Amino acid sequence: MVIAPHPDDEALACSVILQQAVRAGAAIRIVYVTDGDDNPWPQRAFERKWSLSPSDRKRWGKLRRAEALAALRVLDICPADVQFLGLPDQGLTDLLLRDCDRALTRITRVIDDWSPTDIFAPSLFDIHPDHNAVAVMMRLIFADSLAPRVSQWNYLVHGHSPAFFDRAAELSSSELETAKKREAIRCHQTQIKLSRQRFLRYAARPERFLRVDRESAVRRDGAVYSVCRARDNLDVDLRFSADPLRMQRNKFFILGRDSLERTRTCQIRLPSRSADLQVLDCATNCSIGIARYRGHPFAGEFTLPLHLFSPIHDLFIKVDRRSWFFDEAGWIAIPGVPNLASIALSMISAERTFTRGSILH
């Protein structure tokens, strides 16, 4: 099963492995989380229309669905093996933060109904916010019910994360497989309208997949330099890139489970100087505590209360600093402390990455 945030991700990241799966006689299922309908700049260029109405977006989503089916036909996958969930394009982070359980239930039902042995889904380190939101959803689903009967593999479409590429396995491909991948990518005409050369470069890039395991949870890159988790608080050392385009939107998100296994999400707006900050519940926007930031706009130390979160469950944190709509980095998974004691995790350094994105999806 391939979980694709948008129509085109299957072609960009998984064309070769899908061809090999078809030849091996494997059962295949492609699940598109969104229709890619909130895609204004390519749509404006493609349709030569500036103002886009809800009906225009709906029509665009149908067109992108048709392109996905055409790309899959090139890879010898039929429409009966495809499912579209129609969740909000460019809105999966908000869905994760404010209505996570409903989305998790829907995706879990899709997986349970089909019972895959292997799932290929986006990486936490992908800098597209829809992609890394899906990655967190998959981690939560696996923690609840799927492991160990299903193997989960991650792919990365956007970004150059060392935490991913240093450990991912590279899949070799033949000239014929590469040619078919290029043909599948070309089926997404709406997307190559503005980014033809960049899209077609994916055909020559080897496909890489990283198996999800416990160890991968503590590797990180991007704005977060190190993390120390105890029972009652979380200390985060931040090192930001000096990018003026990202300085206007600095939020810190934290997601985890409470003692009743419910998903809880909080956010804090990061200041430009040392300050005490309100921690807001994402669902209600009510204050639930005070966090401390000590630093300046490009570096600092952040201490957050964890009284809402169960110490035995994993936490997920993210610094929301975007240029256009690409993140500076994705989410970071922090393992739980199983013995409930105030045991700090060792601080793990990570390479800082700075990747500019261009208009996509």
C-alpha positions as CSV (number, residue, x, y, z in Angstrom):
1,M,0.0,0.0,0.0
2,V,1.3,3.4,-1.0
3,I,-0.1,6.4,1.0
4,A,0.3,9.5,-1.2
5,P,-0.6,13.0,0.2
6,H,-1.4,14.3,-3.3
7,P,-1.8,13.0,-6.8
8,D,1.8,12.9,-8.3
9,D,3.6,11.7,-5.1
10,E,3.1,8.1,-6.2
11,A,4.9,8.9,-9.5
12,L,7.7,11.0,-8.0
13,A,8.6,8.7,-5.1
14,C,7.3,5.2,-5.9
15,S,7.1,4.5,-9.6
16,V,10.0,2.0,-9.7
17,I,9.0,0.0,-6.7
18,L,5.4,-0.1,-8.0
19,Q,6.7,-1.5,-11.3
20,Q,8.7,-4.2,-9.5
21,A,5.7,-5.0,-7.3
22,V,3.5,-5.5,-10.4
23,R,6.0,-7.8,-12.0
24,A,6.3,-9.8,-8.7
25,G,2.5,-10.3,-8.7
26,A,2.0,-8.4,-5.5
27,A,-1.4,-7.0,-4.6
28,I,-1.2,-3.2,-4.7
29,R,-3.3,-0.4,-3.3
30,I,-2.8,3.3,-3.8
31,V,-4.4,5.7,-1.3
32,Y,-4.5,9.4,-2.1
33,V,-5.1,11.5,1.1
34,T,-6.0,14.7,-0.8
35,D,-7.0,15.5,-4.3
36,G,-4.4,18.3,-4.6
37,D,-7.2,20.7,-5.2
38,D,-5.8,23.7,-3.3
39,N,-3.1,24.3,-5.9
40,P,-3.7,27.9,-7.0
41,W,-0.5,29.0,-8.8
42,P,-0.3,26.0,-11.2
43,Q,-4.1,26.2,-11.7
44,R,-3.9,29.9,-12.6
45,A,-1.1,29.3,-15.0
46,F,-2.8,26.2,-16.5
47,E,-6.2,27.7,-16.9
48,R,-5.1,31.4,-17.4
49,K,-7.6,32.4,-14.7
50,W,-6.7,34.6,-11.7
51,S,-9.7,34.4,-9.4
52,L,-10.5,30.8,-8.4
53,S,-13.9,29.8,-6.9
54,P,-14.7,26.7,-4.9
55,S,-16.1,25.1,-8.1
56,D,-12.8,25.9,-9.8
57,R,-11.0,24.0,-7.1
58,K,-13.3,21.1,-7.2
59,R,-12.8,20.9,-11.0
60,W,-9.0,21.0,-10.5
61,G,-9.2,18.2,-8.0
62,K,-11.1,16.0,-10.5
63,L,-8.5,16.8,-13.1
64,R,-5.7,15.8,-10.7
65,R,-7.5,12.5,-9.9
66,A,-7.7,11.8,-13.6
67,E,-3.9,12.5,-14.0
68,A,-3.2,10.1,-11.2
69,L,-5.2,7.3,-12.8
70,A,-3.4,7.9,-16.1
71,A,0.0,7.8,-14.4
72,L,-0.9,4.5,-12.7
73,R,-2.1,3.0,-16.0
74,V,1.5,3.6,-17.2
75,L,2.7,1.6,-14.3
76,D,0.1,-1.2,-15.0
77,I,-2.1,-0.4,-12.0
78,C,-5.8,-0.3,-12.6
79,P,-8.4,2.1,-11.1
80,A,-9.9,-0.6,-9.0
81,D,-6.7,-0.6,-6.9
82,V,-7.0,3.2,-6.1
83,Q,-8.8,5.0,-3.4
84,F,-9.2,8.8,-2.9
85,L,-9.9,10.1,0.6
86,G,-10.5,13.7,-0.3
87,L,-9.1,15.2,2.9
88,P,-8.2,19.0,2.7
89,D,-5.2,19.8,0.5
90,Q,-2.8,22.2,2.3
91,G,-4.9,21.6,5.4
92,L,-3.5,18.3,6.8
93,T,-1.4,20.1,9.5
94,D,-4.6,21.8,10.8
95,L,-6.4,18.6,10.6
96,L,-3.6,16.9,12.6
97,L,-3.7,19.6,15.2
98,R,-7.4,20.1,15.6
99,D,-9.3,17.0,14.4
100,C,-6.7,14.3,14.4
101,D,-8.8,11.4,15.7
102,R,-11.4,11.6,12.9
103,A,-8.6,11.5,10.3
104,L,-6.8,8.6,12.1
105,T,-10.0,6.6,12.2
106,R,-10.6,7.0,8.5
107,I,-7.1,6.1,7.5
108,T,-7.0,3.1,9.9
109,R,-10.2,1.8,8.5
110,V,-8.7,1.9,5.0
111,I,-5.6,0.0,6.1
112,D,-7.6,-2.6,8.1
113,D,-10.0,-3.2,5.2
114,W,-7.1,-4.0,2.8
115,S,-4.6,-5.6,5.3
116,P,-1.3,-4.7,3.6
117,T,2.0,-6.4,4.6
118,D,4.0,-3.2,3.7
119,I,3.0,0.4,3.7
120,F,5.0,3.2,2.0
121,A,4.2,6.6,3.4
122,P,5.9,10.1,3.6
123,S,8.8,10.8,6.0
124,L,8.6,13.0,9.0
125,F,11.6,14.8,7.5
126,D,9.7,15.9,4.3
127,I,9.4,19.7,4.3
128,H,6.0,19.8,2.7
129,P,3.6,20.3,5.6
130,D,1.0,17.9,4.1
131,H,3.6,15.2,3.8
132,N,5.0,15.4,7.3
133,A,1.5,15.7,8.7
134,V,0.6,12.4,7.1
135,A,3.9,10.9,8.5
136,V,2.8,11.8,12.0
137,M,-0.6,10.3,11.4
138,M,1.0,7.1,10.3
139,R,3.2,7.0,13.4
140,L,0.1,7.4,15.6
141,I,-1.7,4.7,13.7
142,F,1.2,2.3,14.0
143,A,1.5,3.0,17.7
144,D,-2.1,2.1,18.2
145,S,-2.7,-1.0,16.2
146,L,-0.5,-2.0,13.3
147,A,2.9,-3.0,14.6
148,P,4.4,-5.5,14.2
149,R,2.2,-7.2,11.6
150,V,2.8,-4.4,9.0
151,S,6.2,-3.1,7.8
152,Q,6.2,0.7,7.4
153,W,8.6,2.3,4.9
154,N,9.1,6.1,4.5
155,Y,9.9,8.0,1.3
156,L,10.9,11.6,1.0
157,V,9.8,13.9,-1.9
158,H,10.7,17.4,-0.7
159,G,13.9,18.3,1.1
160,H,17.4,17.0,1.6
161,S,17.3,15.7,5.1
162,P,20.6,13.9,6.2
163,A,18.5,12.1,8.8
164,F,16.7,10.4,6.0
165,F,19.2,10.1,3.2
166,D,22.1,8.9,5.3
167,R,20.1,5.8,6.3
168,A,17.6,5.1,3.5
169,A,18.0,2.1,1.3
170,E,18.5,2.9,-2.4
171,L,16.4,1.0,-5.0
172,S,18.2,0.2,-8.2
173,S,16.3,0.7,-11.5
174,S,16.7,-0.4,-15.1
175,E,16.6,2.0,-18.1
176,L,13.1,0.7,-18.9
177,E,11.8,1.4,-15.3
178,T,13.3,4.9,-15.4
179,A,11.6,5.6,-18.8
180,K,8.3,4.4,-17.4
181,K,8.7,6.6,-14.4
182,R,9.4,9.6,-16.6
183,E,6.2,8.8,-18.6
184,A,4.2,8.5,-15.4
185,I,5.4,11.8,-14.1
186,R,4.5,13.4,-17.5
187,C,0.9,12.4,-16.9
188,H,0.7,15.0,-14.2
189,Q,0.5,17.8,-16.7
190,T,-1.0,20.3,-14.2
191,Q,2.1,20.0,-12.1
192,I,4.8,20.2,-14.7
193,K,3.2,23.3,-16.2
194,L,5.4,25.5,-13.9
195,S,8.1,23.0,-12.9
196,R,8.8,20.7,-15.8
197,Q,12.5,20.3,-15.4
198,R,12.4,19.9,-11.7
199,F,9.6,17.3,-11.9
200,L,11.4,15.3,-14.6
201,R,14.6,15.2,-12.5
202,Y,12.7,12.9,-10.2
203,A,12.8,10.3,-12.9
204,A,16.6,10.1,-12.8
205,R,16.8,10.3,-8.9
206,P,17.1,6.9,-7.3
207,E,14.1,5.9,-5.2
208,R,15.0,5.6,-1.5
209,F,13.1,4.1,1.4
210,L,13.7,4.1,5.1
211,R,12.2,1.4,7.3
212,V,10.5,2.9,10.3
213,D,11.8,1.7,13.6
214,R,12.3,2.9,17.1
215,E,15.8,4.3,16.4
216,S,14.5,6.5,13.6
217,A,12.4,8.4,16.1
218,V,15.2,10.3,17.7
219,R,17.1,11.4,14.6
220,R,16.4,15.0,13.6
221,D,17.5,18.0,11.6
222,G,16.2,21.5,10.9
223,A,15.6,24.2,13.5
224,V,15.8,21.9,16.5
225,Y,19.3,21.3,17.7
226,S,18.7,19.1,20.7
227,V,15.9,17.8,23.0
228,C,15.9,16.6,26.6
229,R,12.6,15.0,27.8
230,A,11.7,14.4,31.4
231,R,8.4,13.4,33.0
232,D,7.2,16.9,33.7
233,N,8.9,19.1,31.1
234,L,10.6,19.2,27.7
235,D,13.8,21.3,27.1
236,V,14.4,22.1,23.4
237,D,17.5,23.9,22.1
238,L,16.7,25.9,18.9
239,R,19.0,27.1,16.2
240,F,17.2,29.0,13.4
241,S,18.4,29.8,9.9
242,A,18.8,33.6,9.2
243,D,16.0,33.7,6.6
244,P,13.9,36.9,6.7
245,L,11.1,35.1,4.8
246,R,10.6,32.7,7.7
247,M,10.8,35.1,10.6
248,Q,7.2,36.2,10.3
249,R,5.7,32.8,11.2
250,N,7.3,31.2,14.2
251,K,5.1,28.7,16.0
252,F,6.0,25.7,18.0
253,F,3.6,22.7,17.9
254,I,3.6,19.7,20.3
255,L,1.4,16.6,19.8
256,G,1.1,13.5,22.1
257,R,-1.3,11.3,24.0
258,D,-2.8,12.0,27.4
259,S,-3.2,9.5,30.2
260,L,-6.6,8.4,28.7
261,E,-4.9,7.7,25.3
262,R,-6.5,10.8,23.7
263,T,-4.6,12.9,21.2
264,R,-3.7,16.3,22.6
265,T,-2.1,19.2,20.7
266,C,-0.7,22.5,21.8
267,Q,1.0,25.5,20.2
268,I,3.2,28.4,21.3
269,R,4.1,31.4,19.3
270,L,7.9,31.9,19.5
271,P,9.0,35.4,20.4
272,S,12.1,37.3,19.2
273,R,13.5,37.7,22.7
274,S,13.4,36.0,26.1
275,A,9.9,35.7,27.5
276,D,7.3,33.6,29.3
277,L,4.7,32.3,26.8
278,Q,1.1,31.0,26.9
279,V,0.7,27.4,25.8
280,L,-2.5,27.1,23.9
281,D,-4.6,24.1,23.3
282,C,-5.0,23.8,19.5
283,A,-8.6,22.5,19.7
284,T,-10.0,25.2,22.1
285,N,-7.3,28.0,21.8
286,C,-7.4,28.2,25.6
287,S,-4.3,28.7,27.7
288,I,-3.2,25.5,29.5
289,G,0.2,26.5,30.9
290,I,3.3,28.7,30.6
291,A,6.4,27.9,28.6
292,R,9.8,29.8,28.9
293,Y,11.9,31.0,26.0
294,R,15.4,32.3,26.7
295,G,17.2,33.6,23.6
296,H,17.0,35.8,20.5
297,P,15.4,35.5,17.0
298,F,18.0,32.9,15.7
299,A,18.8,30.7,18.8
300,G,17.4,30.0,22.2
301,E,16.3,27.5,24.8
302,F,12.7,26.5,25.2
303,T,11.2,24.8,28.2
304,L,7.6,23.4,28.0
305,P,5.3,21.9,30.6
306,L,4.2,18.3,29.8
307,H,1.5,17.8,32.4
308,L,-1.1,17.2,29.7
309,F,0.9,14.4,28.1
310,S,1.4,10.8,29.1
311,P,5.2,10.2,29.7
312,I,4.9,6.6,28.2
313,H,3.8,7.8,24.8
314,D,5.9,9.4,22.0
315,L,5.7,13.1,21.5
316,F,5.9,14.9,18.2
317,I,7.3,18.5,18.0
318,K,7.6,20.9,15.1
319,V,8.8,24.5,14.6
320,D,6.5,26.0,12.1
321,R,8.7,28.4,10.0
322,R,7.6,28.5,6.4
323,S,8.9,30.1,3.2
324,W,5.9,30.1,0.8
325,F,4.3,26.9,2.1
326,F,7.4,24.7,2.6
327,D,8.6,24.1,6.2
328,E,12.2,24.6,7.3
329,A,12.0,21.1,8.7
330,G,9.4,18.4,9.4
331,W,8.2,16.9,12.7
332,I,10.5,15.3,15.2
333,A,9.4,12.2,17.1
334,I,10.6,11.9,20.8
335,P,10.2,8.5,22.4
336,G,8.3,8.1,25.6
337,V,9.8,7.4,29.0
338,P,8.5,3.9,29.8
339,N,9.2,3.7,33.5
340,L,7.3,6.9,34.3
341,A,10.3,8.3,36.2
342,S,11.9,11.7,35.6
343,I,14.5,10.3,33.2
344,A,16.0,12.7,30.6
345,L,16.9,11.4,27.2
346,S,20.4,12.0,26.1
347,M,20.7,15.1,23.9
348,I,21.3,14.3,20.3
349,S,22.8,16.8,17.9
350,A,21.5,17.2,14.4
351,E,22.7,18.8,11.3
352,R,20.9,22.0,10.5
353,T,19.4,22.0,7.1
354,F,18.0,24.9,5.1
355,T,16.1,24.0,1.9
356,R,14.2,26.4,-0.2
357,G,11.1,25.0,-1.9
358,S,9.4,26.2,-5.1
359,I,5.7,26.1,-6.0
360,L,4.3,22.6,-5.9
361,H,1.0,20.8,-5.2
